[in-house]
Amino acid sequence: MRLIGLCGKSGSGKSVFAANSREAGIEVIDCDAVYAEMVSHPSPCLADIARAFGEKAVRGGALDRAYMAPLVFADAKKLARLNRITHKHIKAKLREMLAGYGENATVLLDAPTLFESGIDAWCDLVIGVVAPYEECVKRITERDGISAERAKERLDSQISEDFIRENCDVILYNDSGLETFAAQSKALAEEIAEGKI
C-alpha cells in the first residue's frame, strides 16, 4: 500500500485536491470526517473529551462544537490537550480502516493535523497546500458561518505556512484562482495515480 499525506491550513483548498484524487482512482480518507463521526454520538473519544473538558463539552450525546471551538482555538494548551485525545482515537481508527485496503492500493489521508498527530511518519509522500492568509480567512467565514476573528484564531492555531513548505515533499500553491488550482490539482493527482510521483 502507498500512503499519501495531505495537509494545509483550513481554507487552503485541500478538498479540491482530495476530490481530484478520488476522480483519479486514489482512495481518499477524510480524517476530519472520521473525527466528526467519532464525536457525533457516544464513543470512547467523546468520553475522554468530556473527562478532560467537563460535561459542557457534550450536548445531546455529541460534541458541542459551539462550546469547544472558542475554548480551544484561543488557548494553545487546551488545543494541545484536545489534540492528544483525538489523535489517539483517530490513529486507532485509521489503522483499522487501512487494514481493509489491498497491498496495491494508493490511499490519500486528508489530514489537517498530519504532522501534529505524527501520521506524516506513516506516509510515503506528503503534499502541502498553501494559499494566501486573507483568502483562507474569507473561505472559512463563508464556509463555516463564523466571524473573521474566529477564522483567524483557527488559522493561527495551525502549523505555519513556512513549516508546510519546509516539511512537505510537494507543495500546491492555491494563489492563482480556482480554475488554475483545480487544473494543477488534477494533474498532480493523475501523476500520483499513475505512479509517476
N, C-alpha and C positions, 0 to 999 in steps of 0.2 A: 504494500500500500504506500502511496505517496501522499504526504500531508502538506498542504499549502496553508500558511497562516495569512490572515488579512486583518490589518489594523489601521487605525486612523482616528482622528478626533471626531466627536459627534458632529454630524452635518457635513462631513468632508466628501461624502459620495461613495462610501463603501458599498452601499446597497446596489448601486449601478453596476459595479464590478461583479458583485455576487450574482446578480441577475444574468449578466453576460456569461458568467462561468456556468450557470445552470444550462443556458442555451447551448454552450459548447460541449455539454455532456459531462461536466465535472459535478460530482456530488457536493452539495453545499449544506453545512450545518451552521445555522444561525444561533450563536451562543447566547445572544440576548433573548431569543425565543425560548431556548432551553431554560434559562433563568426565569423568564416570565411564567412558564408553565410550572416551575417548581414552587413559586410563591403565590400562585393563583388559587391554591387550595391547601389544606393542612398537609404538611410534609415535614421531614426531619430538618430541612433547610429553614423553613418558616419558624419552626420551634426554636432553633438555635438563634435566629434573629430576634425573636420575642424575648428570649432569655437575656440577650445582650443589650437590647434597647427598650425593653419594657413592653407591656401589653398594648400600649397605644400604637405600636408598630404594626399591629394586626387589627383589621376590621372586617367583620363578616367572613372570617376564615381565610382571608387573603392579606397580602402585604398592603399596608396603607401607604401608597407611594406619595400622596399629597403630604403626609406627615413626615415621611422619611427623607424625601428629596432635599428640602431646605436644611434639614438637620445635618445630613452627611456632606453635601456639596459645599457647605460653608465651614466645615471643620475637618481638617486633614486626618486627625486622629480617629474620628468617628468613621470616616470613609474607609480608612485602613482596617478598622475593626470589622466593618461590614464586608469588605473585600475578603478578609481572611476566612470569614464564614462561608460566603457564597462561592469563592474559588474552590474550596474543598469539595463542596457538593457538586459544582458544575464539572470539575475534573473527573469525579467518580462517574457521573452520568455520561460524559463524553467517552470515557474508556469503554463503557457498556455499549454505547452506540457504535463506536468504531469497530468493535468486535464483530458487528453484523455485516461489515463490508468485506468483499473479497480481496485477496492479496494484490490483484492488479488494478484496484480502484485508485482514482485520484480524488482526494477529498479536500475541499476548501473549508477551513474553520474561520468563519466570520466572527472574530473575537475582539471587541473593542478594548478589552483588558488583556490582550495576548501576552504582553511582556510582564505586566503586573502579576499575572497568575502563574507565570512560568511555562505556559503552554507553548511559547515560542521554541522551547527546547525540544518539543516533540516534532517540530516542522522541518521539512526538507528545504523549504523555500518560504520566505516571508515577504509579503507585499505590503507596502505602506501607502496610504492615500493621504495627500495633503492638499489643503485648499486655503484661500485667504481667510484670516480670522473673522473679519466682519461678515463675510459671506456665510461662514458656518453659523454665526450668531443669527443671521437673518433666516437661514433654513430651519434652525432649531425652534425659533419663535413661531414660525409659520406652521411647522410640522407638529409641535407639541403644545402649542397654545400657551406658552409661558412668556414672561417678560424678558426683555433683553438682559436685564440684570441677572436673572436666574440662569439664562443661557450662558452668560459669561462666567458665572460661578461654576457651572458644569464643565465648560471648556477649560477653565483654569485649574480644575482639579485633575485633569487628564495629563498624560505624558506630553512632553513638548514636541513641537514640530522638529526641532533640532535632533531630539532623541530618535524620532521616527526616521529621519534622513540618515542618521549615523548607524542605525541598527537593523534596518530592513535591507533585504537583498535587491529589491526592485521598488522604485518609487513611481507612483502615478500622480501627476500634477493635475488637479482639477481647478485650473485658473484661466481657461480659455473658452468657457461656455459649455453647456450641457452636451451639445451635439459633438463637439470635438472630443470631450472627455468620454462620451459613450463610445465613439469610434476607437479611441485608444484602448479603452477597457475591453472592447470586443476583440481587438487584435491580440492583446496580451492573453486573454482567456483562451483564445484559439491556439496560440503558440504553446501554452501550458498543456492544453488538452492533447495536442499532437506530440508532446514530449520534446519540443524544441527548446524549452526553457526549463 
